[in-house]
Amino acid sequence: MQLRFFFLFLISTLVFFSCLNENNTPKPNAYMRIDLPQKEYLHYKSNLPYTFDYPSYGAIKPDTDKNAEPYWINIEFPQYNGKIHLSYKKIENNLPKYIEDSRKMAYKHTIKAEAIDELLIMRDSSRVYGILYDIKGNTASSVQFFITDSTKNFLRGALYFSASPNKDSLAPVIEFFKADVYQLIKTLNWN
C-alpha cells in the first residue's frame, strides 16, 4: 500500500511540475489568405488627354477630392481597399517644378521606407518618359511614378491601400498591383 501511495505521489508530483515548466507562448497572428483575380486588361479611352490599359477588376472613377483638377481619376479596387490615383497636369513652362514635386512626394516616405528604388521610364516611340519610385517598407504608398511627353503632358500616379501599412501582410497584394501599374505605364499614350 505504501509503495502504491509512493508511486502515485511521485507521478502526481512529476505531472504537476512538468506543467509548471511548460513554455506556453501564444501563436503569432496569421494573415488571411487573399485570392487574387486573373490578370485581364481593358483599354480605357475617353475625353482624357491620355489612354491606357487597366485591370478588368478595377473601376475607373473621377477623383472627387475637393482639390481635384480636370482629368484626375482613380482606378479603384474596392475588394482590396486599394486604388491607383492619377493626376494630370498640362505643361506650361513648368515641367521641372512638376518633376520636383513628384520626387518630393515619393521621398516623403523616407522616414518609414527601407529603400526607394528609381526605375527610368523611356518609351521614345510613344513620347513617354518618367521615373517609377518603388518604395519598400511600411509606407502609405509603395509605388509612385510620373510620366511626361516633356512638352505638353504630365501624369503622376500612386498606388494606395486604405489599410495600416504592414509590409508582411500587404506584400502579395502590392506585388500583384505593381504589375498593373507597370501595364498602365507600358500602354499609356497621349491624345
N, CA and C atoms as an extended XYZ file, in Angstrom:
573
Properties=species:S:1:pos:R:3:atomname:S:1:resname:S:1:resid:I:1 pbc="F F F"
N         0.818       -1.188        0.000 N   MET     1
C         0.000        0.000        0.000 CA  MET     1
C         0.864        1.255        0.000 C   MET     1
N         1.936        1.236        0.811 N   GLN     2
C         2.817        2.396        0.858 CA  GLN     2
C         3.563        2.575       -0.459 C   GLN     2
N         3.893        1.467       -1.087 N   LEU     3
C         4.583        1.550       -2.373 CA  LEU     3
C         3.654        2.158       -3.437 C   LEU     3
N         2.396        1.760       -3.397 N   ARG     4
C         1.419        2.299       -4.332 CA  ARG     4
C         1.234        3.796       -4.073 C   ARG     4
N         1.120        4.192       -2.847 N   PHE     5
C         0.981        5.591       -2.477 CA  PHE     5
C         2.202        6.394       -2.919 C   PHE     5
N         3.384        5.810       -2.739 N   PHE     6
C         4.619        6.473       -3.140 CA  PHE     6
C         4.640        6.728       -4.656 C   PHE     6
N         4.287        5.700       -5.466 N   PHE     7
C         4.274        5.859       -6.918 CA  PHE     7
C         3.207        6.861       -7.367 C   PHE     7
N         2.058        6.824       -6.748 N   LEU     8
C         1.003        7.779       -7.064 CA  LEU     8
C         1.439        9.208       -6.741 C   LEU     8
N         2.061        9.375       -5.603 N   PHE     9
C         2.587       10.683       -5.207 CA  PHE     9
C         3.680       11.138       -6.173 C   PHE     9
N         4.580       10.233       -6.543 N   LEU    10
C         5.675       10.555       -7.469 CA  LEU    10
C         5.129       10.971       -8.837 C   LEU    10
N         4.192       10.240       -9.385 N   ILE    11
C         3.618       10.556      -10.688 CA  ILE    11
C         2.863       11.882      -10.632 C   ILE    11
N         2.076       12.098       -9.577 N   SER    12
C         1.345       13.366       -9.421 CA  SER    12
C         2.293       14.538       -9.341 C   SER    12
N         3.365       14.370       -8.604 N   THR    13
C         4.358       15.435       -8.469 CA  THR    13
C         5.027       15.734       -9.807 C   THR    13
N         5.391       14.703      -10.553 N   LEU    14
C         6.025       14.903      -11.870 CA  LEU    14
C         5.080       15.609      -12.845 C   LEU    14
N         3.826       15.188      -12.850 N   VAL    15
C         2.848       15.825      -13.734 CA  VAL    15
C         2.671       17.288      -13.356 C   VAL    15
N         2.556       17.561      -12.065 N   PHE    16
C         2.379       18.935      -11.597 CA  PHE    16
C         3.550       19.817      -11.999 C   PHE    16
N         4.778       19.363      -11.751 N   PHE    17
C         5.956       20.181      -12.064 CA  PHE    17
C         6.221       20.266      -13.574 C   PHE    17
N         5.838       19.244      -14.307 N   SER    18
C         6.044       19.329      -15.758 CA  SER    18
C         5.120       20.381      -16.370 C   SER    18
N         3.950       20.557      -15.786 N   CYS    19
C         3.029       21.592      -16.280 CA  CYS    19
C         3.535       22.989      -15.954 C   CYS    19
N         4.229       23.138      -14.862 N   LEU    20
C         4.761       24.451      -14.486 CA  LEU    20
C         5.885       24.894      -15.401 C   LEU    20
N         6.653       23.971      -15.911 N   ASN    21
C         7.817       24.306      -16.734 CA  ASN    21
C         7.482       24.448      -18.215 C   ASN    21
N         6.249       24.180      -18.590 N   GLU    22
C         5.877       24.248      -19.995 CA  GLU    22
C         5.888       25.704      -20.467 C   GLU    22
N         6.447       25.922      -21.617 N   ASN    23
C         6.515       27.263      -22.200 CA  ASN    23
C         5.256       27.486      -23.027 C   ASN    23
N         4.307       28.206      -22.501 N   ASN    24
C         3.033       28.455      -23.183 CA  ASN    24
C         3.082       29.792      -23.912 C   ASN    24
N         3.772       29.833      -25.028 N   THR    25
C         3.812       31.063      -25.811 CA  THR    25
C         2.638       31.060      -26.779 C   THR    25
N         1.985       32.198      -26.938 N   PRO    26
C         0.847       32.249      -27.861 CA  PRO    26
C         1.320       32.146      -29.303 C   PRO    26
N         0.451       31.637      -30.141 N   LYS    27
C         0.763       31.549      -31.561 CA  LYS    27
C         0.795       32.954      -32.148 C   LYS    27
N         1.695       33.216      -33.058 N   PRO    28
C         1.679       34.536      -33.697 CA  PRO    28
C         0.437       34.665      -34.583 C   PRO    28
N         0.017       35.913      -34.785 N   ASN    29
C        -1.133       36.159      -35.651 CA  ASN    29
C        -0.800       35.739      -37.073 C   ASN    29
N        -1.739       35.120      -37.714 N   ALA    30
C        -1.568       34.719      -39.108 CA  ALA    30
C        -2.263       35.758      -39.995 C   ALA    30
N        -1.892       35.788      -41.254 N   TYR    31
C        -2.524       36.688      -42.198 CA  TYR    31
C        -3.524       35.897      -43.025 C   TYR    31
N        -4.646       36.558      -43.339 N   MET    32
C        -5.674       35.888      -44.126 CA  MET    32
C        -5.159       35.618      -45.528 C   MET    32
N        -5.615       34.535      -46.084 N   ARG    33
C        -5.282       34.213      -47.465 CA  ARG    33
C        -6.067       35.154      -48.375 C   ARG    33
N        -5.405       35.692      -49.357 N   ILE    34
C        -6.053       36.621      -50.279 CA  ILE    34
C        -6.077       35.981      -51.656 C   ILE    34
N        -7.272       35.798      -52.184 N   ASP    35
C        -7.415       35.250      -53.531 CA  ASP    35
C        -7.384       36.403      -54.517 C   ASP    35
N        -6.430       36.359      -55.414 N   LEU    36
C        -6.260       37.430      -56.394 CA  LEU    36
C        -6.821       36.983      -57.736 C   LEU    36
N        -7.435       37.894      -58.475 N   PRO    37
C        -8.059       37.527      -59.755 CA  PRO    37
C        -7.022       37.289      -60.855 C   PRO    37
N        -7.500       36.702      -61.938 N   GLN    38
C        -6.662       36.517      -63.120 CA  GLN    38
C        -6.384       37.881      -63.742 C   GLN    38
N        -5.195       38.058      -64.282 N   LYS    39
C        -4.853       39.309      -64.957 CA  LYS    39
C        -5.574       39.389      -66.298 C   LYS    39
N        -6.324       40.456      -66.458 N   GLU    40
C        -7.004       40.745      -67.717 CA  GLU    40
C        -7.133       42.255      -67.805 C   GLU    40
N        -6.808       42.817      -68.959 N   TYR    41
C        -6.790       44.267      -69.093 CA  TYR    41
C        -7.781       44.752      -70.134 C   TYR    41
N        -8.311       45.945      -69.873 N   LEU    42
C        -9.217       46.629      -70.787 CA  LEU    42
C        -8.551       47.935      -71.219 C   LEU    42
N        -8.874       48.391      -72.415 N   HIS    43
C        -8.308       49.655      -72.885 CA  HIS    43
C        -9.253       50.784      -72.494 C   HIS    43
N        -8.705       51.832      -71.881 N   TYR    44
C        -9.516       52.969      -71.454 CA  TYR    44
C        -9.246       54.151      -72.361 C   TYR    44
N       -10.301       54.586      -73.012 N   LYS    45
C       -10.203       55.755      -73.890 CA  LYS    45
C       -11.434       56.602      -73.622 C   LYS    45
N       -11.211       57.869      -73.355 N   SER    46
C       -12.325       58.777      -73.074 CA  SER    46
C       -11.913       60.177      -73.492 C   SER    46
N       -12.459       61.176      -72.823 N   ASN    47
C       -12.100       62.565      -73.143 CA  ASN    47
C       -10.808       62.986      -72.443 C   ASN    47
N       -10.145       62.066      -71.762 N   LEU    48
C        -8.876       62.385      -71.103 CA  LEU    48
C        -7.792       62.626      -72.146 C   LEU    48
N        -6.758       63.389      -71.791 N   PRO    49
C        -5.663       63.605      -72.751 CA  PRO    49
C        -4.695       62.425      -72.820 C   PRO    49
N        -5.087       61.291      -72.269 N   TYR    50
C        -4.246       60.095      -72.289 CA  TYR    50
C        -5.134       58.854      -72.311 C   TYR    50
N        -4.594       57.750      -72.852 N   THR    51
C        -5.270       56.454      -72.860 CA  THR    51
C        -4.325       55.425      -72.245 C   THR    51
N        -4.875       54.320      -71.775 N   PHE    52
C        -4.050       53.295      -71.132 CA  PHE    52
C        -4.873       52.026      -70.963 C   PHE    52
N        -4.199       50.939      -70.612 N   ASP    53
C        -4.867       49.698      -70.255 CA  ASP    53
C        -4.947       49.624      -68.737 C   ASP    53
N        -6.081       49.128      -68.258 N   TYR    54
C        -6.278       48.998      -66.817 CA  TYR    54
C        -6.852       47.612      -66.533 C   TYR    54
N        -6.713       47.119      -65.304 N   PRO    55
C        -7.202       45.770      -64.999 CA  PRO    55
C        -8.732       45.700      -64.991 C   PRO    55
N        -9.266       44.596      -65.481 N   SER    56
C       -10.718       44.426      -65.571 CA  SER    56
C       -11.389       44.386      -64.194 C   SER    56
N       -10.648       44.105      -63.161 N   TYR    57
C       -11.203       44.057      -61.796 CA  TYR    57
C       -11.128       45.421      -61.118 C   TYR    57
N       -10.757       46.447      -61.864 N   GLY    58
C       -10.724       47.814      -61.346 CA  GLY    58
C       -11.866       48.631      -61.921 C   GLY    58
N       -12.231       49.685      -61.215 N   ALA    59
C       -13.290       50.594      -61.681 CA  ALA    59
C       -12.721       52.001      -61.767 C   ALA    59
N       -12.868       52.637      -62.913 N   ILE    60
C       -12.346       53.988      -63.100 CA  ILE    60
C       -13.405       54.989      -62.654 C   ILE    60
N       -12.989       55.873      -61.743 N   LYS    61
C       -13.894       56.888      -61.194 CA  LYS    61
C       -13.192       58.236      -61.210 C   LYS    61
N       -13.941       59.311      -61.453 N   PRO    62
C       -13.321       60.638      -61.355 CA  PRO    62
C       -12.917       60.907      -59.912 C   PRO    62
N       -11.832       61.630      -59.742 N   ASP    63
C       -11.387       61.999      -58.393 CA  ASP    63
C       -12.360       63.032      -57.846 C   ASP    63
N       -12.913       62.768      -56.673 N   THR    64
C       -13.910       63.675      -56.076 CA  THR    64
C       -13.336       64.500      -54.930 C   THR    64
N       -12.033       64.452      -54.739 N   ASP    65
C       -11.403       65.255      -53.693 CA  ASP    65
C       -11.641       66.734      -53.979 C   ASP    65
N       -11.741       67.541      -52.925 N   LYS    66
C       -12.020       68.978      -53.112 CA  LYS    66
C       -10.919       69.685      -53.902 C   LYS    66
N        -9.690       69.149      -53.892 N   ASN    67
C        -8.582       69.756      -54.634 CA  ASN    67
C        -8.372       69.138      -56.016 C   ASN    67
N        -9.252       68.216      -56.401 N   ALA    68
C        -9.089       67.528      -57.683 CA  ALA    68
C        -9.220       68.507      -58.847 C   ALA    68
N        -8.462       68.206      -59.873 N   GLU    69
C        -8.472       69.022      -61.086 CA  GLU    69
C        -9.043       68.198      -62.234 C   GLU    69
N        -9.344       68.854      -63.364 N   PRO    70
C        -9.845       68.095      -64.509 CA  PRO    70
C        -8.854       66.995      -64.909 C   PRO    70
N        -9.379       65.894      -65.359 N   TYR    71
C        -8.625       64.727      -65.832 CA  TYR    71
C        -7.949       63.935      -64.716 C   TYR    71
N        -8.289       64.198      -63.463 N   TRP    72
C        -7.785       63.389      -62.348 CA  TRP    72
C        -8.763       62.240      -62.140 C   TRP    72
N        -8.228       61.032      -62.072 N   ILE    73
C        -9.078       59.858      -61.882 CA  ILE    73
C        -8.439       58.897      -60.879 C   ILE    73
N        -9.246       57.951      -60.438 N   ASN    74
C        -8.772       56.849      -59.603 CA  ASN    74
C        -9.197       55.547      -60.252 C   ASN    74
N        -8.302       54.586      -60.258 N   ILE    75
C        -8.668       53.220      -60.625 CA  ILE    75
C        -8.839       52.506      -59.289 C   ILE    75
N       -10.079       52.212      -58.947 N   GLU    76
C       -10.381       51.691      -57.615 CA  GLU    76
C       -10.518       50.170      -57.626 C   GLU    76
N       -10.048       49.571      -56.539 N   PHE    77
C       -10.146       48.132      -56.318 CA  PHE    77
C       -10.835       47.928      -54.973 C   PHE    77
N       -12.170       48.076      -54.928 N   PRO    78
C       -12.879       48.080      -53.640 CA  PRO    78
C       -12.702       46.802      -52.825 C   PRO    78
N       -12.587       45.656      -53.479 N   GLN    79
C       -12.449       44.409      -52.735 CA  GLN    79
C       -11.096       44.298      -52.026 C   GLN    79
N       -10.143       45.175      -52.385 N   TYR    80
C        -8.815       45.172      -51.762 CA  TYR    80
C        -8.517       46.484      -51.041 C   TYR    80
N        -9.500       47.378      -50.978 N   ASN    81
C        -9.325       48.700      -50.359 CA  ASN    81
C        -8.139       49.445      -50.961 C   ASN    81
N        -7.995       49.336      -52.268 N   GLY    82
C        -6.865       49.975      -52.923 CA  GLY    82
C        -7.290       50.828      -54.105 C   GLY    82
N        -6.352       51.661      -54.548 N   LYS    83
C        -6.608       52.476      -55.739 CA  LYS    83
C        -5.282       52.941      -56.322 C   LYS    83
N        -5.328       53.189      -57.618 N   ILE    84
C        -4.226       53.873      -58.303 CA  ILE    84
C        -4.762       55.265      -58.598 C   ILE    84
N        -4.147       56.255      -57.982 N   HIS    85
C        -4.568       57.643      -58.166 CA  HIS    85
C        -3.752       58.232      -59.311 C   HIS    85
N        -4.425       58.862      -60.271 N   LEU    86
C        -3.759       59.502      -61.412 CA  LEU    86
C        -4.123       60.974      -61.445 C   LEU    86
N        -3.109       61.829      -61.444 N   SER    87
C        -3.353       63.276      -61.523 CA  SER    87
C        -2.594       63.833      -62.735 C   SER    87
N        -3.339       64.521      -63.575 N   TYR    88
C        -2.818       65.049      -64.834 CA  TYR    88
C        -2.609       66.559      -64.726 C   TYR    88
N        -1.533       67.024      -65.347 N   LYS    89
C        -1.260       68.462      -65.432 CA  LYS    89
C        -0.827       68.795      -66.862 C   LYS    89
N        -1.266       69.934      -67.306 N   LYS    90
C        -0.810       70.469      -68.593 CA  LYS    90
C         0.497       71.214      -68.357 C   LYS    90
N         1.488       70.962      -69.169 N   ILE    91
C         2.788       71.622      -69.010 CA  ILE    91
C         2.737       73.001      -69.665 C   ILE    91
N         3.125       74.008      -68.888 N   GLU    92
C         3.226       75.375      -69.393 CA  GLU    92
C         4.504       75.995      -68.839 C   GLU    92
N         5.626       75.562      -69.369 N   ASN    93
C         6.954       76.005      -68.910 CA  ASN    93
C         7.185       75.711      -67.422 C   ASN    93
N         6.611       74.612      -66.919 N   ASN    94
C         6.758       74.285      -65.502 CA  ASN    94
C         7.097       72.806      -65.273 C   ASN    94
N         7.644       72.145      -66.266 N   LEU    95
C         7.991       70.728      -66.133 CA  LEU    95
C         8.953       70.467      -64.976 C   LEU    95
N        10.021       71.263      -64.813 N   PRO    96
C        10.923       70.990      -63.670 CA  PRO    96
C        10.211       71.040      -62.314 C   PRO    96
N         9.254       71.954      -62.163 N   LYS    97
C         8.500       72.040      -60.907 CA  LYS    97
C         7.681       70.777      -60.680 C   LYS    97
N         6.986       70.286      -61.720 N   TYR    98
C         6.183       69.073      -61.590 CA  TYR    98
C         7.059       67.863      -61.253 C   TYR    98
N         8.206       67.773      -61.895 N   ILE    99
C         9.118       66.649      -61.622 CA  ILE    99
C         9.608       66.709      -60.177 C   ILE    99
N         9.982       67.898      -59.720 N   GLU   100
C        10.468       68.051      -58.337 CA  GLU   100
C         9.353       67.782      -57.326 C   GLU   100
N         8.131       68.229      -57.621 N   ASP   101
C         7.003       67.945      -56.728 CA  ASP   101
C         6.772       66.434      -56.617 C   ASP   101
N         6.864       65.731      -57.726 N   SER   102
C         6.680       64.274      -57.719 CA  SER   102
C         7.776       63.588      -56.917 C   SER   102
N         9.012       64.043      -57.096 N   ARG   103
C        10.133       63.467      -56.345 CA  ARG   103
C         9.940       63.691      -54.848 C   ARG   103
N         9.536       64.910      -54.472 N   LYS   104
C         9.309       65.213      -53.056 CA  LYS   104
C         8.212       64.342      -52.463 C   LYS   104
N         7.135       64.139      -53.231 N   MET   105
C         6.033       63.320      -52.720 CA  MET   105
C         6.476       61.875      -52.519 C   MET   105
N         7.295       61.359      -53.402 N   ALA   106
C         7.801       59.986      -53.243 CA  ALA   106
C         8.748       59.906      -52.046 C   ALA   106
N         9.613       60.900      -51.917 N   TYR   107
C        10.623       60.857      -50.847 CA  TYR   107
C        10.084       61.309      -49.489 C   TYR   107
N         8.814       61.719      -49.414 N   LYS   108
C         8.190       61.959      -48.106 CA  LYS   108
C         8.140       60.666      -47.298 C   LYS   108
N         8.198       59.543      -47.989 N   HIS   109
C         8.122       58.231      -47.342 CA  HIS   109
C         9.473       57.767      -46.792 C   HIS   109
N        10.498       58.587      -46.919 N   THR   110
C        11.837       58.207      -46.469 CA  THR   110
C        11.864       57.833      -44.990 C   THR   110
N        11.055       58.480      -44.181 N   ILE   111
C        11.037       58.226      -42.738 CA  ILE   111
C        10.727       56.761      -42.444 C   ILE   111
N         9.761       56.203      -43.157 N   LYS   112
C         9.340       54.816      -42.911 CA  LYS   112
C         9.916       53.832      -43.922 C   LYS   112
N        10.400       54.326      -45.047 N   ALA   113
C        10.870       53.436      -46.112 CA  ALA   113
C        12.211       52.803      -45.761 C   ALA   113
N        12.351       51.548      -46.190 N   GLU   114
C        13.634       50.854      -46.059 CA  GLU   114
C        14.527       51.183      -47.250 C   GLU   114
N        13.899       51.426      -48.384 N   ALA   115
C        14.631       51.784      -49.605 CA  ALA   115
C        13.652       52.375      -50.606 C   ALA   115
N        14.170       53.207      -51.487 N   ILE   116
C        13.382       53.731      -52.597 CA  ILE   116
C        14.212       53.529      -53.860 C   ILE   116
N        13.714       52.645      -54.719 N   ASP   117
C        14.391       52.383      -55.990 CA  ASP   117
C        13.735       53.222      -57.072 C   ASP   117
N        14.553       53.814      -57.914 N   GLU   118
C        14.051       54.609      -59.031 CA  GLU   118
C        14.284       53.844      -60.328 C   GLU   118
N        13.217       53.669      -61.099 N   LEU   119
C        13.317       52.991      -62.384 CA  LEU   119
C        13.002       53.996      -63.483 C   LEU   119
N        13.884       54.150      -64.419 N   LEU   120
C        13.713       55.089      -65.518 CA  LEU   120
C        12.709       54.544      -66.533 C   LEU   120
N        11.815       55.389      -66.972 N   ILE   121
C        10.806       55.027      -67.976 CA  ILE   121
C        11.145       55.779      -69.254 C   ILE   121
N        11.360       55.032      -70.345 N   MET   122
C        11.657       55.656      -71.642 CA  MET   122
C        10.994       54.846      -72.748 C   MET   122
N         9.972       55.426      -73.338 N   ARG   123
C         9.327       54.830      -74.499 CA  ARG   123
C         9.311       55.905      -75.584 C   ARG   123
N        10.408       56.009      -76.320 N   ASP   124
C        10.562       57.046      -77.342 CA  ASP   124
C         9.442       57.016      -78.380 C   ASP   124
N         9.029       55.821      -78.795 N   SER   125
C         8.021       55.703      -79.856 CA  SER   125
C         6.687       56.349      -79.459 C   SER   125
N         6.384       56.400      -78.169 N   SER   126
C         5.131       56.998      -77.691 CA  SER   126
C         5.352       58.307      -76.944 C   SER   126
N         6.587       58.793      -76.929 N   ARG   127
C         6.944       60.013      -76.193 CA  ARG   127
C         6.521       59.909      -74.719 C   ARG   127
N         6.868       58.803      -74.091 N   VAL   128
C         6.556       58.569      -72.681 CA  VAL   128
C         7.876       58.430      -71.937 C   VAL   128
N         8.113       59.365      -71.022 N   TYR   129
C         9.356       59.396      -70.247 CA  TYR   129
C         9.001       59.652      -68.779 C   TYR   129
N         9.770       59.120      -67.877 N   GLY   130
C         9.500       59.386      -66.474 CA  GLY   130
C        10.311       58.517      -65.536 C   GLY   130
N         9.846       58.470      -64.300 N   ILE   131
C        10.502       57.688      -63.253 CA  ILE   131
C         9.434       56.989      -62.424 C   ILE   131
N         9.685       55.716      -62.127 N   LEU   132
C         8.841       54.956      -61.211 CA  LEU   132
C         9.614       54.814      -59.902 C   LEU   132
N         8.966       55.149      -58.800 N   TYR   133
C         9.559       55.027      -57.465 CA  TYR   133
C         8.985       53.783      -56.804 C   TYR   133
N         9.837       52.780      -56.598 N   ASP   134
C         9.446       51.541      -55.927 CA  ASP   134
C         9.858       51.694      -54.463 C   ASP   134
N         8.870       51.929      -53.596 N   ILE   135
C         9.130       52.277      -52.196 CA  ILE   135
C         8.950       51.033      -51.340 C   ILE   135
N        10.006       50.617      -50.656 N   LYS   136
C         9.975       49.404      -49.840 CA  LYS   136
C         9.814       49.757      -48.362 C   LYS   136
N         8.998       48.965      -47.641 N   GLY   137
C         8.820       49.187      -46.211 CA  GLY   137
C         7.369       49.476      -45.868 C   GLY   137
N         7.133       49.837      -44.622 N   ASN   138
C         5.775       50.131      -44.129 CA  ASN   138
C         5.403       51.575      -44.442 C   ASN   138
N         5.049       51.825      -45.686 N   THR   139
C         4.729       53.179      -46.126 CA  THR   139
C         3.297       53.249      -46.646 C   THR   139
N         2.765       54.457      -46.712 N   ALA   140
C         1.389       54.652      -47.180 CA  ALA   140
C         1.243       54.309      -48.661 C   ALA   140
N         2.269       54.525      -49.427 N   SER   141
C         2.250       54.220      -50.857 CA  SER   141
C         3.526       53.466      -51.200 C   SER   141
N         3.378       52.359      -51.899 N   SER   142
C         4.553       51.553      -52.228 CA  SER   142
C         5.041       51.769      -53.656 C   SER   142
N         4.212       52.382      -54.484 N   VAL   143
C         4.599       52.653      -55.875 CA  VAL   143
C         4.082       54.034      -56.249 C   VAL   143
N         4.983       54.864      -56.760 N   GLN   144
C         4.608       56.165      -57.299 CA  GLN   144
C         5.380       56.364      -58.594 C   GLN   144
N         4.849       57.189      -59.467 N   PHE   145
C         5.529       57.436      -60.738 CA  PHE   145
C         5.063       58.757      -61.329 C   PHE   145
N         5.853       59.242      -62.264 N   PHE   146
C         5.392       60.319      -63.126 CA  PHE   146
C         5.823       59.980      -64.534 C   PHE   146
N         5.009       60.401      -65.492 N   ILE   147
C         5.357       60.242      -66.899 CA  ILE   147
C         4.959       61.521      -67.631 C   ILE   147
N         5.707       61.807      -68.663 N   THR   148
C         5.506       63.044      -69.410 CA  THR   148
C         5.940       62.834      -70.854 C   THR   148
N         5.465       63.717      -71.720 N   ASP   149
C         5.991       63.752      -73.088 CA  ASP   149
C         7.034       64.855      -73.208 C   ASP   149
N         7.275       65.553      -72.102 N   SER   150
C         8.271       66.621      -71.911 CA  SER   150
C         7.908       67.956      -72.567 C   SER   150
N         6.759       68.022      -73.231 N   THR   151
C         6.376       69.291      -73.844 CA  THR   151
C         4.974       69.769      -73.463 C   THR   151
N         3.993       68.848      -73.370 N   LYS   152
C         2.607       69.252      -73.132 CA  LYS   152
C         1.949       68.559      -71.942 C   LYS   152
N         2.259       67.287      -71.734 N   ASN   153
C         1.503       66.464      -70.790 CA  ASN   153
C         2.363       65.938      -69.646 C   ASN   153
N         1.766       65.903      -68.452 N   PHE   154
C         2.431       65.372      -67.266 CA  PHE   154
C         1.399       64.582      -66.469 C   PHE   154
N         1.730       63.339      -66.133 N   LEU   155
C         0.833       62.480      -65.366 CA  LEU   155
C         1.593       61.884      -64.187 C   LEU   155
N         1.014       62.041      -63.015 N   ARG   156
C         1.591       61.469      -61.802 CA  ARG   156
C         0.642       60.399      -61.295 C   ARG   156
N         1.200       59.286      -60.808 N   GLY   157
C         0.379       58.196      -60.292 CA  GLY   157
C         0.931       57.654      -58.994 C   GLY   157
N         0.037       57.077      -58.188 N   ALA   158
C         0.440       56.468      -56.913 CA  ALA   158
C        -0.529       55.353      -56.568 C   ALA   158
N         0.007       54.263      -56.034 N   LEU   159
C        -0.785       53.133      -55.570 CA  LEU   159
C        -0.980       53.275      -54.069 C   LEU   159
N        -2.239       53.270      -53.629 N   TYR   160
C        -2.567       53.410      -52.210 CA  TYR   160
C        -3.493       52.285      -51.766 C   TYR   160
N        -3.374       51.913      -50.496 N   PHE   161
C        -4.315       50.991      -49.862 CA  PHE   161
C        -4.848       51.660      -48.608 C   PHE   161
N        -6.149       51.522      -48.373 N   SER   162
C        -6.770       52.067      -47.164 CA  SER   162
C        -6.633       51.034      -46.051 C   SER   162
N        -5.420       50.845      -45.598 N   ALA   163
C        -5.121       49.886      -44.537 CA  ALA   163
C        -3.859       50.351      -43.835 C   ALA   163
N        -3.693       49.930      -42.603 N   SER   164
C        -2.461       50.254      -41.884 CA  SER   164
C        -1.301       49.596      -42.619 C   SER   164
N        -0.245       50.350      -42.893 N   PRO   165
C         0.878       49.768      -43.618 CA  PRO   165
C         1.508       48.615      -42.830 C   PRO   165
N         1.574       47.462      -43.461 N   ASN   166
C         2.254       46.304      -42.902 CA  ASN   166
C         2.840       45.537      -44.071 C   ASN   166
N         4.131       45.708      -44.279 N   LYS   167
C         4.750       45.155      -45.476 CA  LYS   167
C         4.607       43.645      -45.579 C   LYS   167
N         4.541       42.945      -44.442 N   ASP   168
C         4.429       41.494      -44.493 CA  ASP   168
C         3.060       41.046      -44.987 C   ASP   168
N         2.006       41.636      -44.456 N   SER   169
C         0.665       41.201      -44.853 CA  SER   169
C         0.268       41.750      -46.219 C   SER   169
N         0.740       42.930      -46.580 N   LEU   170
C         0.365       43.544      -47.854 CA  LEU   170
C         1.266       43.143      -49.017 C   LEU   170
N         2.397       42.523      -48.744 N   ALA   171
C         3.379       42.222      -49.792 CA  ALA   171
C         2.796       41.513      -51.011 C   ALA   171
N         2.014       40.438      -50.848 N   PRO   172
C         1.486       39.783      -52.053 CA  PRO   172
C         0.547       40.674      -52.853 C   PRO   172
N        -0.245       41.480      -52.164 N   VAL   173
C        -1.194       42.365      -52.841 CA  VAL   173
C        -0.440       43.488      -53.555 C   VAL   173
N         0.558       44.047      -52.891 N   ILE   174
C         1.357       45.121      -53.507 CA  ILE   174
C         2.037       44.611      -54.765 C   ILE   174
N         2.652       43.441      -54.693 N   GLU   175
C         3.317       42.881      -55.871 CA  GLU   175
C         2.321       42.647      -57.001 C   GLU   175
N         1.130       42.184      -56.652 N   PHE   176
C         0.094       41.932      -57.647 CA  PHE   176
C        -0.293       43.228      -58.359 C   PHE   176
N        -0.544       44.295      -57.597 N   PHE   177
C        -0.989       45.554      -58.193 CA  PHE   177
C         0.158       46.338      -58.829 C   PHE   177
N         1.374       46.071      -58.426 N   LYS   178
C         2.532       46.692      -59.086 CA  LYS   178
C         2.556       46.321      -60.563 C   LYS   178
N         2.211       45.080      -60.858 N   ALA   179
C         2.157       44.636      -62.255 CA  ALA   179
C         1.121       45.446      -63.041 C   ALA   179
N         0.029       45.831      -62.379 N   ASP   180
C        -0.995       46.647      -63.046 CA  ASP   180
C        -0.487       48.062      -63.316 C   ASP   180
N         0.305       48.597      -62.403 N   VAL   181
C         0.919       49.916      -62.612 CA  VAL   181
C         1.882       49.838      -63.795 C   VAL   181
N         2.685       48.774      -63.863 N   TYR   182
C         3.619       48.604      -64.988 CA  TYR   182
C         2.849       48.515      -66.309 C   TYR   182
N         1.730       47.795      -66.313 N   GLN   183
C         0.927       47.664      -67.532 CA  GLN   183
C         0.357       49.018      -67.950 C   GLN   183
N        -0.107       49.789      -66.989 N   LEU   184
C        -0.641       51.126      -67.276 CA  LEU   184
C         0.449       51.976      -67.947 C   LEU   184
N         1.645       51.973      -67.361 N   ILE   185
C         2.747       52.780      -67.906 CA  ILE   185
C         3.138       52.282      -69.299 C   ILE   185
N         3.197       50.964      -69.454 N   LYS   186
C         3.625       50.362      -70.726 CA  LYS   186
C         2.660       50.665      -71.855 C   LYS   186
N         1.375       50.864      -71.534 N   THR   187
C         0.357       51.054      -72.587 CA  THR   187
C        -0.129       52.505      -72.690 C   THR   187
N         0.384       53.389      -71.861 N   LEU   188
C        -0.084       54.774      -71.885 CA  LEU   188
C         0.315       55.457      -73.187 C   LEU   188
N        -0.641       56.189      -73.746 N   ASN   189
C        -0.400       57.022      -74.925 CA  ASN   189
C        -1.082       58.355      -74.719 C   ASN   189
N        -0.502       59.399      -75.314 N   TRP   190
C        -1.079       60.741      -75.226 CA  TRP   190
C        -2.045       60.956      -76.373 C   TRP   190
N        -3.101       61.711      -76.132 N   ASN   191
C        -4.071       62.057      -77.193 CA  ASN   191
C        -3.693       63.366      -77.833 C   ASN   191
